[in-house]
Amino acid sequence: MMQQILDILQNFFSHPCFNIIGGISTLLAISVVFTSIFLAIKGCLPVWYRLGIGLTRTEIAIFASSQFENLKGILIDSKIFREKNLLRINDSDLKKAEGKAIFLVHWKDYQKHLNEILLIKKDSTTLIVYAPQEEGFIDSESMKIINRQRNTIIVNFRGRLLNDIFVSLMTTSCKGNT
């Protein structure tokens, strides 16, 4: 009895219609797999490449006096950034930062130099202003000035600071800034 049921099922599913449907389904599955792989490579590889270039070549100009060692420590301790890519900028040699891809400005130390920093900042340069709230707030006029610039970020927390620098590397490194 069981053998007869199996024979009936085998005869039913060996019909040419099922062979055609099975072949078409197999071709669709294979094309979906290859298309998915192609799209993943096309979408992810350029971002990974830019991030790799950014992590190895991009120099970060740090405008800080009292907090330089602290900010440098945050970046190096993350094991994402190299010490040789971190450049200390003093208020006497602001022009030294010209051409760097990322400006990290400690607000309390460099609020008086905002206009000078913006003069040497290019549109493709990312400006990250680190302004912890316990050190005071950025006045509204300075906020307006910063907001009018391209690629500017205001950060109040250390964890967010790392994230914003990391994401900025993907966008600035593809523009040839090293």
Secondary structure as UniProt FT lines:
FT   HELIX           2..13
FT   HELIX           16..57
FT   STRAND          60..63
FT   TURN            66..67
FT   HELIX           68..77
FT   TURN            78..79
FT   HELIX           83..85
FT   STRAND          86..89
FT   TURN            91..92
FT   HELIX           94..97
FT   TURN            98..99
FT   STRAND          102..106
FT   HELIX           107..110
FT   HELIX           111..113
FT   HELIX           114..120
FT   TURN            123..124
FT   STRAND          126..130
FT   HELIX           133..135
FT   HELIX           140..147
FT   STRAND          152..155
FT   HELIX           158..172
FT   HELIX           173..175
//
